[in-house]
Amino acid sequence: MDGLDPVARDLFVSILADHLATAPTTVIFSTHDVHEVEGLADHLGVLREGGIVAQLRRDDLHRCLRRYRGIVPDGWRLPRELAGSVVRSRVEGREGTWTVWGDEPEVIARLTAAGVTVTEATTLPLESGALELLTSSAAVSPSTTLAGVA
């Protein structure tokens, strides 16, 4: 849809959405502009360096991949038991931000048990979730992690 002007792109998406609403159809989009297909997509596949990093339902991504913010004690380090579900971790001073796979109450309980005072939990839009997966250096397996929460 990159080559379409905004009016043509909106018309195309509208026609496609109408078609998808009335006919069982599979459409595969390959795009860097994930926000353009968020309303149409029900599954997401993320490729990085030629390999699939994640393949999951959009609802699972919205339900299970969240950004958490919180306050940590001085000298705090990410506990090993959280590492497998954390996609991204950034701590500056006493403030931390984590993108984590898992059920929100469970993740908050695990962060709290690790000494974090969680101040915010945010659902990520499809594009932000895809970007987190693309730029993460963590070896996270959404299908494995989500199996326990599905």
Secondary structure as a PSIPRED ss2 file (coil, helix, strand):
# PSIPRED VFORMAT (PSIPRED V4.0)

   1 M C   1.000  0.000  0.000
   2 D C   1.000  0.000  0.000
   3 G C   1.000  0.000  0.000
   4 L C   1.000  0.000  0.000
   5 D C   1.000  0.000  0.000
   6 P H   0.000  1.000  0.000
   7 V H   0.000  1.000  0.000
   8 A H   0.000  1.000  0.000
   9 R H   0.000  1.000  0.000
  10 D H   0.000  1.000  0.000
  11 L H   0.000  1.000  0.000
  12 F H   0.000  1.000  0.000
  13 V H   0.000  1.000  0.000
  14 S H   0.000  1.000  0.000
  15 I H   0.000  1.000  0.000
  16 L H   0.000  1.000  0.000
  17 A H   0.000  1.000  0.000
  18 D H   0.000  1.000  0.000
  19 H H   0.000  1.000  0.000
  20 L H   0.000  1.000  0.000
  21 A H   0.000  1.000  0.000
  22 T H   0.000  1.000  0.000
  23 A C   1.000  0.000  0.000
  24 P C   1.000  0.000  0.000
  25 T C   1.000  0.000  0.000
  26 T C   1.000  0.000  0.000
  27 V C   1.000  0.000  0.000
  28 I C   1.000  0.000  0.000
  29 F C   1.000  0.000  0.000
  30 S C   1.000  0.000  0.000
  31 T C   1.000  0.000  0.000
  32 H C   1.000  0.000  0.000
  33 D C   1.000  0.000  0.000
  34 V H   0.000  1.000  0.000
  35 H H   0.000  1.000  0.000
  36 E H   0.000  1.000  0.000
  37 V C   1.000  0.000  0.000
  38 E C   1.000  0.000  0.000
  39 G C   1.000  0.000  0.000
  40 L C   1.000  0.000  0.000
  41 A C   1.000  0.000  0.000
  42 D C   1.000  0.000  0.000
  43 H E   0.000  0.000  1.000
  44 L E   0.000  0.000  1.000
  45 G E   0.000  0.000  1.000
  46 V E   0.000  0.000  1.000
  47 L E   0.000  0.000  1.000
  48 R E   0.000  0.000  1.000
  49 E C   1.000  0.000  0.000
  50 G C   1.000  0.000  0.000
  51 G E   0.000  0.000  1.000
  52 I E   0.000  0.000  1.000
  53 V E   0.000  0.000  1.000
  54 A E   0.000  0.000  1.000
  55 Q E   0.000  0.000  1.000
  56 L E   0.000  0.000  1.000
  57 R E   0.000  0.000  1.000
  58 R H   0.000  1.000  0.000
  59 D H   0.000  1.000  0.000
  60 D H   0.000  1.000  0.000
  61 L H   0.000  1.000  0.000
  62 H H   0.000  1.000  0.000
  63 R H   0.000  1.000  0.000
  64 C H   0.000  1.000  0.000
  65 L E   0.000  0.000  1.000
  66 R E   0.000  0.000  1.000
  67 R E   0.000  0.000  1.000
  68 Y E   0.000  0.000  1.000
  69 R E   0.000  0.000  1.000
  70 G E   0.000  0.000  1.000
  71 I E   0.000  0.000  1.000
  72 V C   1.000  0.000  0.000
  73 P C   1.000  0.000  0.000
  74 D C   1.000  0.000  0.000
  75 G C   1.000  0.000  0.000
  76 W C   1.000  0.000  0.000
  77 R C   1.000  0.000  0.000
  78 L C   1.000  0.000  0.000
  79 P C   1.000  0.000  0.000
  80 R H   0.000  1.000  0.000
  81 E H   0.000  1.000  0.000
  82 L H   0.000  1.000  0.000
  83 A H   0.000  1.000  0.000
  84 G C   1.000  0.000  0.000
  85 S C   1.000  0.000  0.000
  86 V E   0.000  0.000  1.000
  87 V E   0.000  0.000  1.000
  88 R E   0.000  0.000  1.000
  89 S E   0.000  0.000  1.000
  90 R E   0.000  0.000  1.000
  91 V E   0.000  0.000  1.000
  92 E E   0.000  0.000  1.000
  93 G C   1.000  0.000  0.000
  94 R C   1.000  0.000  0.000
  95 E E   0.000  0.000  1.000
  96 G E   0.000  0.000  1.000
  97 T E   0.000  0.000  1.000
  98 W E   0.000  0.000  1.000
  99 T E   0.000  0.000  1.000
 100 V E   0.000  0.000  1.000
 101 W E   0.000  0.000  1.000
 102 G C   1.000  0.000  0.000
 103 D C   1.000  0.000  0.000
 104 E H   0.000  1.000  0.000
 105 P H   0.000  1.000  0.000
 106 E H   0.000  1.000  0.000
 107 V H   0.000  1.000  0.000
 108 I H   0.000  1.000  0.000
 109 A H   0.000  1.000  0.000
 110 R H   0.000  1.000  0.000
 111 L H   0.000  1.000  0.000
 112 T H   0.000  1.000  0.000
 113 A H   0.000  1.000  0.000
 114 A C   1.000  0.000  0.000
 115 G C   1.000  0.000  0.000
 116 V C   1.000  0.000  0.000
 117 T E   0.000  0.000  1.000
 118 V E   0.000  0.000  1.000
 119 T E   0.000  0.000  1.000
 120 E E   0.000  0.000  1.000
 121 A E   0.000  0.000  1.000
 122 T E   0.000  0.000  1.000
 123 T E   0.000  0.000  1.000
 124 L C   1.000  0.000  0.000
 125 P C   1.000  0.000  0.000
 126 L H   0.000  1.000  0.000
 127 E H   0.000  1.000  0.000
 128 S H   0.000  1.000  0.000
 129 G H   0.000  1.000  0.000
 130 A H   0.000  1.000  0.000
 131 L H   0.000  1.000  0.000
 132 E H   0.000  1.000  0.000
 133 L H   0.000  1.000  0.000
 134 L H   0.000  1.000  0.000
 135 T H   0.000  1.000  0.000
 136 S C   1.000  0.000  0.000
 137 S C   1.000  0.000  0.000
 138 A C   1.000  0.000  0.000
 139 A C   1.000  0.000  0.000
 140 V C   1.000  0.000  0.000
 141 S C   1.000  0.000  0.000
 142 P H   0.000  1.000  0.000
 143 S H   0.000  1.000  0.000
 144 T H   0.000  1.000  0.000
 145 T H   0.000  1.000  0.000
 146 L H   0.000  1.000  0.000
 147 A H   0.000  1.000  0.000
 148 G C   1.000  0.000  0.000
 149 V C   1.000  0.000  0.000
 150 A C   1.000  0.000  0.000
